[in-house]
Every structure is written in structure tokens, then in C-alpha cells.
Amino acid sequence: MEVLIDNRQKKYKISRIQIQQKAKVVLNALECPDAELSILIVDDPQIALFNKQYLNRNGPTNVIAFPMRTGSYANITPQLLGDVLISVETAFREGKRVGISMEERFTQLLVHGILHLLGYDHETSDQDAHEMDKKSHEILKLLST
């Protein structure tokens, strides 16, 4: 299992080791012990660029996932899940709004992004959203123990 982390923001102190450990717990819980993924930690202006370029959406967002297990070349490296981008600025604002720490919100977004890499999608139907939410809660509970 390999979890690569690239921290491209300087505003918030981030523990790569903790993020890596959490990502590995998530991957094991999802029965993907040999999976590989990368996590890109950015600020709002950086994620806004990705959001516009790849999703044609304006402004910053909290998390974007780029799955590698879809499309014509998915079978070339099936253990490579893809990339998760998380804006710590948005995580901080969202956490503050609901009364949790930036770290806790970041963990929620990490789980959310990894679930997207594995094909979970809350935008396709209410049933899919419910299934993703349920799986997210199971994993977050596991991480809090």
C-alpha cells in the first residue's frame, strides 16, 4: 500500500504521517490493502483552478477526486486508485461553521474523496448518496476509535 502526499499550501500545519495512517485505515476498511493513491493538499485558489479546468465549475470546493480505475486504461494498473485533492482553507471554514476542527473536517473529506475513487457517487441518485453516506459514517466511526 502506498499513499503519496503532496502539501502545496503553507497556511495550515498538516501532519503527513497522520494523513497517511488514516488513508491506510480507510483503504484497509474498504478491502483495498494493496491500493495506491496520492493526496494533494492545496489552498482555495489552487483547488479553484482544478475545479474550473477539470469540472468546469467556478470557485473553490472542498475535495476533488480523480479516479484511475475507470475508462479504457483502468486495467493497466488496477491497484492505482487515483488522486484526491483537498483544500485545507475550505476544510477550515466548513469545520468552523459546524463546530469541528479543521483536522476532523479534513478527515471527513479524505474519506469522501477515497470513496469517490472507488466508485461511490452521491450525485447519481438518492440511493447512491445514501449508500455513500452510510459507508462514510462507518469508516469515520472506525477512524475515531
Helices and strands as residue ranges (DSSP letters): E 2-7, H 16-29, E 36-42, H 44-55, E 63-67, E 80-87, H 88-98, H 102-117, H 126-144
